[in-house]
């Protein structure tokens, strides 16, 4: 992936951000040895968005086109990433592959990059996330960007359906994925191991989103499911039962408890790449 001293460009595809938190996050990136380029356009504001749609998209297009930029990281999540998809230059992105890092609302861009270009991406912290990130999150981010994909031991994992599988790791924020249904950016999860996480969604909404996705055929051909934390979700005790019911007919391994997403620890996951998941040994490793 990257080398020490690489230059990371910051984009803001989604919501407006707190400048102080952004600066603290950039300080963490610099402490890891990265150089950081901050386009002045990301400080624009339009309602709850970091500027209008074309502006936010063009920042991403220019960062992919800029030969000095080695990788790209999102400032924060929130909402707005879906709105830039129609304005992204997919030819430019495909021809200039670079690590693109983000999570939460930026799931829309991660999945679309994989779907439109075949390029891998990194489901990992946004810049403002580093303000309160534990060292485990920071270390995982650095190693992943450097191309060292750790074997992950899911120490607090719960086996919903036992088994072993291989497939391309794809996924991200459940609510964001569900809102891509019926669009030209609807993801294809065939032959994939699906990762899901969310925040602030009560159990019945998680059930409703998964049921809609299932009815739309989005889970046809998946090889396995692994979930991160469903943080601050009412009646979260029901989530494992919901997952068991939704994926029962597919006869695939289903595993919960990966430290990735909106929880305290957010491990970086290289997506669009092959992994093996084994629920018995509670491990995930990149092939």
Order of alpha helices (4+ residues) and beta strands (2+ residues): beta-alpha-beta-alpha-beta-alpha-alpha-beta-alpha-beta-alpha-beta-beta-beta-alpha-beta-alpha-beta-alpha-beta-beta-beta-beta
